[in-house]
Amino acid sequence: FARNGHGGARNDTAALGMTAKEGPSANELAGLGFQFVVAILLFLWLGDKLDKRFGTHWIAIVGMFVGASLSFYSMYRKLMAVQAADDAARKAKREERI
């Protein structure tokens, strides 16, 4: 994961296809939701395949939680980048007034 010089996540608004001044569109936010659902279903499917192969019944549930966790973390990083860009734009706008 890319980091900035202050130890935080880099300000990557390009991941959502936007500039710092415009904010995310409804399509981009819906895409995050779609990514969340696909990750859960993918890990659930993979866990089900492993359950069938090893004769267990718990791997699918673990896979679902892993998919949800990883997807939530990805969504959090993207939304925090949007928030950081918005904060930077507001700060720059305030400094222009002074």
C-alpha positions in Angstrom: 0.0 0.0 0.0 1.3 3.4 -0.9 2.0 5.7 2.0 2.7 9.4 2.2 5.5 10.9 4.2 3.4 11.2 7.3 2.6 7.5 7.6 -1.0 7.8 6.4 -2.5 6.4 3.2 -1.7 8.4 0.1 -4.3 10.8 -1.2 -5.5 8.7 -4.2 -8.6 10.3 -5.5 -7.7 8.9 -8.9 -8.8 5.5 -7.6 -12.4 6.8 -7.8 -11.8 8.7 -11.1 -12.2 12.2 -9.7 -10.4 15.4 -8.9 -10.1 16.9 -5.5 -12.7 19.5 -6.2 -15.6 17.5 -7.6 -16.1 14.6 -5.2 -17.3 11.1 -6.1 -20.3 10.5 -8.3 -23.2 8.2 -7.6 -21.8 5.7 -10.1 -18.5 5.5 -8.3 -20.1 5.0 -4.9 -22.3 2.3 -6.4 -19.2 0.7 -7.7 -17.8 0.5 -4.2 -21.0 -1.2 -3.1 -20.8 -3.6 -6.0 -17.1 -4.4 -5.2 -18.2 -5.1 -1.6 -20.8 -7.6 -2.7 -18.6 -9.3 -5.3 -15.8 -9.8 -2.8 -18.1 -11.4 -0.3 -19.6 -13.7 -2.9 -16.2 -14.6 -4.3 -14.7 -15.6 -1.0 -17.9 -17.4 0.0 -17.8 -19.4 -3.3 -14.1 -20.2 -2.7 -14.8 -21.2 0.8 -17.7 -23.5 -0.4 -15.3 -25.1 -2.9 -12.8 -25.7 -0.2 -15.5 -27.1 2.2 -16.5 -29.6 -0.5 -12.9 -30.6 -1.1 -12.0 -31.1 2.5 -15.4 -32.3 3.8 -15.8 -29.4 6.2 -18.6 -26.9 6.8 -16.9 -23.8 8.3 -14.5 -22.6 5.6 -17.3 -20.9 3.6 -18.3 -18.8 6.6 -14.7 -17.8 7.2 -14.3 -16.9 3.5 -17.4 -14.7 3.7 -15.9 -12.8 6.7 -12.5 -12.5 5.0 -14.1 -11.2 1.9 -16.2 -8.7 3.8 -13.2 -7.6 5.9 -10.9 -7.0 2.9 -13.6 -5.3 0.9 -14.5 -3.0 3.8 -10.9 -2.1 4.3 -10.5 -1.3 0.6 -13.7 0.8 0.7 -12.5 2.6 3.8 -9.2 3.5 2.2 -10.8 4.9 -0.9 -13.4 6.9 1.0 -10.7 8.3 3.4 -8.7 9.4 0.3 -11.8 11.3 -0.9 -12.2 12.9 2.5 -8.6 13.9 2.6 -8.9 15.5 -0.8 -12.0 17.3 0.2 -10.3 18.6 3.4 -7.3 19.8 1.4 -9.5 21.6 -1.1 -11.4 23.3 1.7 -8.1 24.3 3.4 -6.7 25.7 0.2 -10.0 27.7 -0.4 -9.8 29.1 3.1 -6.2 30.1 2.7 -7.1 32.0 -0.6 -9.5 34.1 1.3 -6.9 35.2 3.9 
